[in-house]
Amino acid sequence: MFRKILCVTLTLPLLLCLWQVQPAYSYPECEDGGELPPTYSMARNAAPVEEAAQAELVQPRTQYQVDRGDTLFKIARDFGVTVDDLISSNNIQNPNQLTIGQSLTIPKTESEIGLPNGQKKIIKKVLNTTLTAYTAGFESTGKKASHPMYGITFSGLKAKEGRTIAVDPAVIPIGSTVFIDGIGIRKAEDIGSAIRGSRIDVFMNDLNDAQEFGVKKNVKVYLLDRENI
């Protein structure tokens, strides 16, 4: 009998304590007994995420600067759009009157070029080129590794894979930045005796890679304005 009384005496206070303890995971209650406070609303947290996602989707529109000899037909063909779309996107009243240096907005297409980090897309010229590849070695430059100018480009910079290309300065000025379709951003830093007209030599470190690159014809190259750099 004594044991039963002792058990009840110890158990009753413990049960009362447990009944008064609030669950550790419960949310704070509103003063008016209504819905959860705004700080616990998922909608408030979701808004910044949605805004960030929308900001990532907004990309600068491609701009083209009219060059000598350009026509709307030529520009539309170079960018794979229709003349009508080009006219409507730029509110052109007279299709036969283009001014050198005039900026045209290019309608968005599936083949629109993509520059890194959402950079502006201001294009000065579009070229159909033939691509080849070269190295700093004797087979490409006639210089051996012991030569003091080995690996040094016409611009005075050391050739770098992923950056350097050799061009005809009469077509692409030295120092220009271009976007090569299927390859990406490159900089005109070098020249070559066989590089004439719209031909471009892409610098590579490895001879085998350069030989495997071969010859690629009819590759579109976009000469970018300095504002892209």
C-alpha positions in Angstrom: 0.0 0.0 0.0 2.8 2.4 0.9 4.5 1.7 -2.5 1.3 2.6 -4.4 0.9 5.9 -2.5 4.6 6.7 -3.2 4.2 6.0 -6.9 1.1 8.2 -7.3 2.8 11.0 -5.3 5.9 11.0 -7.7 4.0 10.5 -11.0 1.3 13.2 -10.6 3.7 16.2 -10.5 5.6 14.8 -13.5 2.4 14.6 -15.6 1.4 18.1 -14.6 4.9 19.4 -15.8 4.6 17.7 -19.1 1.1 19.1 -19.7 2.4 22.6 -19.3 5.4 22.3 -21.6 4.8 23.8 -25.1 6.0 21.7 -28.1 9.5 22.8 -29.2 8.4 23.1 -32.8 5.2 25.2 -32.4 5.0 28.6 -34.1 4.4 31.8 -32.1 0.7 32.7 -32.0 -0.6 36.0 -33.3 -2.0 38.4 -30.8 -5.4 38.3 -32.5 -5.4 34.5 -32.8 -5.4 34.7 -36.6 -2.9 33.4 -39.2 0.8 33.0 -38.7 2.9 36.2 -38.6 4.3 37.4 -42.0 7.8 36.3 -41.0 6.6 32.7 -41.2 4.8 33.2 -44.6 6.4 31.2 -47.4 5.0 33.6 -49.9 7.2 36.4 -48.5 10.3 34.2 -48.9 9.3 33.0 -52.4 9.0 36.5 -53.9 12.8 37.3 -53.9 13.6 33.9 -55.4 11.1 34.5 -58.2 12.4 38.0 -58.8 16.0 36.7 -59.0 14.9 34.0 -61.4 13.2 36.6 -63.6 16.3 38.8 -63.5 18.5 35.9 -64.8 16.1 35.4 -67.7 16.4 39.1 -68.8 19.2 39.3 -71.3 20.5 42.3 -73.2 19.1 42.6 -76.7 21.6 42.3 -79.6 22.5 45.6 -81.2 24.1 45.9 -84.6 25.9 49.0 -85.9 25.3 49.6 -89.6 28.5 49.4 -91.7 29.3 50.7 -95.1 27.5 48.7 -97.8 25.0 47.2 -95.4 21.4 46.6 -96.5 18.4 45.4 -94.4 18.4 42.2 -96.5 22.1 41.5 -95.8 21.7 42.2 -92.0 18.6 40.1 -91.8 20.4 37.2 -93.6 23.5 37.5 -91.3 21.4 37.2 -88.2 18.8 34.7 -89.5 15.8 37.0 -89.2 13.3 38.4 -91.6 13.5 41.8 -93.1 9.9 42.5 -91.9 10.9 41.6 -88.3 14.0 43.9 -88.5 11.8 46.8 -89.8 9.1 46.4 -87.1 11.7 46.0 -84.3 13.3 49.3 -85.2 10.3 51.2 -86.5 12.1 51.8 -89.8 10.1 54.2 -92.0 12.3 54.0 -95.1 14.1 50.6 -95.6 16.3 52.1 -98.3 17.9 54.7 -96.0 20.4 53.3 -93.5 23.1 55.4 -91.9 26.6 54.2 -91.2 26.9 53.8 -87.4 23.1 53.5 -87.0 22.2 51.1 -84.2 19.6 48.4 -85.0 18.0 46.1 -82.5 18.1 42.5 -83.7 14.9 40.5 -83.0 15.5 37.5 -80.8 16.2 34.2 -82.5 17.1 30.7 -81.5 20.6 31.3 -82.9 21.2 34.5 -80.9 24.7 34.8 -79.7 25.3 34.5 -76.0 27.9 36.6 -74.3 29.1 35.8 -70.8 27.7 37.5 -67.7 24.9 39.2 -69.6 27.2 41.6 -71.4 25.8 44.0 -74.0 25.7 42.7 -77.5 26.8 45.5 -79.8 28.0 44.0 -83.1 29.9 46.0 -85.7 30.4 43.4 -88.4 29.3 39.9 -89.3 31.7 37.7 -91.3 31.5 34.3 -92.9 35.0 32.9 -92.2 37.2 29.9 -92.7 38.8 28.7 -89.5 42.1 26.8 -89.0 44.4 26.4 -86.0 48.0 27.0 -85.2 50.6 26.7 -82.4 53.7 28.6 -81.3 55.8 25.8 -82.7 58.2 25.7 -85.7 55.6 24.0 -88.0 53.3 27.1 -87.6 55.5 30.1 -87.0 59.0 29.0 -88.1 60.3 29.7 -84.6 61.9 27.2 -82.2 61.5 27.3 -78.5 65.0 28.9 -78.2 63.9 31.9 -80.3 63.5 35.1 -78.2 60.1 35.8 -79.9 58.8 32.3 -79.5 55.1 32.4 -78.6 55.0 36.2 -78.9 52.2 37.5 -81.1 52.2 40.5 -83.5 50.5 42.6 -80.7 53.4 41.9 -78.4 51.4 39.7 -76.1 52.2 36.0 -75.4 49.8 33.8 -77.3 47.2 32.1 -75.1 44.8 29.3 -75.9 41.2 30.3 -75.4 42.0 33.9 -76.2 44.4 34.5 -79.1 43.5 34.4 -82.8 45.5 35.4 -85.9 43.6 37.6 -88.4 44.0 39.8 -91.4 44.2 43.3 -89.9 42.5 44.8 -93.0 39.4 42.8 -92.1 39.6 42.5 -88.3 41.8 45.1 -86.6 44.4 43.9 -84.1 43.0 44.3 -80.6 39.4 43.6 -81.7 37.2 41.2 -79.7 35.1 38.7 -81.7 32.5 36.1 -81.0 33.1 32.9 -83.1 30.1 30.8 -83.5 30.6 27.4 -81.8 33.8 28.6 -80.1 33.2 31.7 -78.1 35.0 35.0 -77.4 38.5 35.5 -78.8 40.8 38.4 -79.3 42.7 39.4 -82.5 46.3 39.5 -81.4 48.3 37.9 -84.2 48.8 37.8 -87.9 50.1 35.2 -90.4 51.4 35.0 -93.9 48.6 32.7 -94.9 45.9 34.6 -93.1 44.2 36.7 -95.7 40.6 38.0 -96.0 38.1 36.4 -93.7 40.3 33.5 -92.7 41.1 33.1 -89.0 43.7 31.1 -87.2 42.8 29.9 -83.7 45.8 29.5 -81.4 46.2 26.2 -79.5 48.9 24.9 -77.3 49.0 21.3 -78.5 50.0 20.4 -82.1 47.7 17.4 -82.2 44.7 19.5 -81.2 45.5 22.0 -83.9 45.8 19.3 -86.5 42.5 17.7 -85.4 40.8 21.0 -85.6 41.3 20.9 -89.3 39.6 23.4 -91.6 36.1 24.7 -90.8 34.3 26.7 -93.5 31.4 29.2 -93.4 31.7 29.9 -89.7 30.0 33.1 -88.5 32.2 35.5 -86.7 30.8 38.6 -85.0 33.1 41.6 -84.6 32.1 43.2 -81.2 32.1 46.8 -80.3 34.5 48.0 -77.6 31.5 48.4 -75.2 31.4 44.6 -75.1 34.9 44.4 -73.7 
